[in-house]
Amino acid sequence: MKLAGLQKTTLLDFPGKVACTVFLSGCDFRCPFCQNAEILDGSISDISEEEFFAFLNKRRGLLDGVCVSGGEPLIHADIGEFLRKIKELGFAVKVDTNGAFPDRLKALCGEGLVDHVAMDIKNSPERYAKTAGAEIDIGKIKESAAFLMSGAVGYEFRTTVVKQLHRAEDMLKIGQWLKGAQAYFLQNFRDSETVLKRGLSPLSDEELEAFKRLLRPFIPAVRIRGEL
């Protein structure tokens, strides 16, 4: 397992828990707005597994959980073994995923290796491939979303919104697709030097609020990331 980085403390990434976030190298998507473009090809390895688990051992009793992010964590065939080691140390586990691996997601949750899932919703189904920057099987994305909405594990959906990629009609279609979701976050795009494609823009506060209003009849729990 190639670990691309470690955020030693976060109060935001794992709802209700003090956690750390570990970033796994490699992803099957190439979202143009990705903030972690340098780790997508799977070549980056900034910290060894031995160093990571030594860190966790020292933080037992101080941290509640571990967020496993990427990249795409579920692209790794040995992800189950990695999560099991974390659970054996007594930590709760949250996984960030793009939803492209529903069978693996179900198996990990069924084994009790995942306590919470954050699934990225890239766009409305019709515009998913363009937004993900790769060929995708939308059926697998929908299967993952349906599994989470069944209540098998705690979850949230989230969409990074970009002026050039997301329209009002996309929000309506997402709302219809994920109607009744227990948690859905809109998070505004942030430009940086590490973004995969340059020239993208965030929405204004007014545009972001308008998207939220479009979603609310379908998903009353919709929120903008960072709002009180």
N, C-alpha and C positions, 0 to 999 in steps of 0.2 A: 504494500500500500504506500503510495507516494503522498506525503503530507505537505501541502503547499504553504501552510502558515498556521499560526495559532494566535488567537486573541484571548489573552489570559483571563479577562473578566468582562462580562457583559451583563447589564441589568435589563436589556431590551430584547434580546434575541429569543429568550425562552420565557414565555408568559408565566409570571409568578415565581420565577426562580433566579437565583444568582448562578451564573453559568460561565463557561468558557466556550469559545467557538473554534473548532478545528476545520480547516479547509482542505478538502481532498482534491488532488490534481486530476484533471481530465473531465471532458464533457462531450456529449453527443450533439448538443445544440451550438449554434453560433449567433446568438441574439446580438444584433448590432449595438444595443445599449448596454451590453454586459460590462460590469465594472471590474471583472476579474479576467480580462482577456489574456493575460500573460500565463494563466494556468490551464487554459482550455485544451491544449494538445497533450497534456499529461506528462510533460517532461520535467516540470518543476518539482523539486523535493527539498524543502528548506529545513525540515525537521524530521528526525527518524522516529519510527514507532517507539523505540526504546526511550528516547527523550520525552516523547509525549506521555507515555504511561508512567514514567518517573515523575513527571510534573503532576499528573493526576493523583498519584500516591501521596504526594506532599500536600495536595489540596483537599484531601478527604476530611470532611467535617467543616470545610470552609466554603466549598462550592456545592450546589444542589444538583446541577445538571451539566450536560455537555451537548452543545449544538454541533451537529455534523453537517457541514455545508460543502460548497464546491465553487466552481465545477458542478458535477452531478454525482453525488455519493453512490447512487444505486447503479451506476455504470460498472462498478467493481464487483466481480464475482465473489470476492472474499469479504464483502462488506458485513456479512452476518457474523463472521469470526471477530471482526474489529469491534462491532457493537457489543458483542457478548463480553469481550474483555472489559469494556467500559461499564457494562451493567454489573459485572462481577465485583467491581470496585465500589458499588453502591450508588452510582450516579444515575439519575434519570436521563433519558436520551431524547433529543429532538432531532429530526431529520428534515433538511431542506431538499426538495426534489422538484424536478420538472414534470413528473408524472408519466414519463415514457416507459417505465418498467413496473406495470401494475402487478405482475405475478410476484416479483421480488418484494415489492412493497407489502403485499398481502402476507407473504410468508414471514417477513420480518416482524410484522405486527402480530401475526398469529403465534409466533414464538415468544412474544412478550419482550422483544428487544427494542421496541420503539414506544415511547410514551406520548409523543406529540409530533405532528407532521405539519410543515408549512409547504404548500404546493403552489408553485408559480403558475398563474394563468396568463399565458402570453397575449391572448387576444380572443376575439370571437372565433368560433371554429373555422369559418370560411377564410379567415386571414391569418390562421395560426402559423402555417409554414413560412410565410414571408416574415413574420415577426420573430419566429424562432431561428431563422437563417439556415434552415436545414430541411431535408425531407423528413416528414414525420408521419406517424400512424395516428390520426386523430382519434381512432377507436380506442387506442391504448390510453390516451390522455383522458378521454371520457370515462374509461373504466376505472382509472385511478381516482378521479373526482367522485364518481358514484360510490366507490368503496369508502372513501373518507366520509361522505355524507350519510353513509349507513350508520355511523356512530361507533365504528369498531375501535376508534382511537381518537384522542383529542386532535383537532386540526384547525388550520386557518388557510384560506386562499389569499393570494395577493397578486396584484398586477402593477408592474412598473409602467407608468403611462408616459408616452412620448408624443410630442405634438405631431411629428411626421408619420406616426404609425397608428394612432388611436383616434377614432371618430365617435361621435355621439351614438350612431347606429350600432357600433361595436359594443358599447356599454349596454345598450338595450338587449342585444343578443346574448351577452354574457349573463345579464340578469335573468333572462328567461332560462338559460342553460343551468345556472346554479341557484335557482329559486329556493329560498329557505335555508341557505347555507348559514352555519352557526357563527362564522367569522370571515369577513372579507375586507381586505385592506387595499386601498389605492395608495401607491407610493410614487411620488413625482420623480422623474428622471433627474439625475445629477450628472453633469458633464465632468470629465476629469481626463487626465493624461492617459489613463489606462483603459478608457472605453474602446471597444472594438472598432466602432465606426465614428469618425468625427463628423461634426456638422449637425448633430441632433439637438433638439431643444426641449426644455421642460414646458409644462403647461403653466399658465398664470394661475394665481389663487382662485380667480373667478371661474376659470375653465375647469379646474379641479373640483370645485364645489358643484358646478353644473353636472359633471359626470356622476358625482355622488348622488345628486338628486334624481338622476335617471335610474340609478341602480336601486335606490331605497324602496320603491314599491315591490320589488322582487326579493331584495335581500335587506331587511330592516337593520341587520347588524353591520352594514357597510360603514367603514370609517376611513378617514384619511390618516395615513401613518404620521404620527407625531402630534396629532391634535389631542387636546385634553378632553 
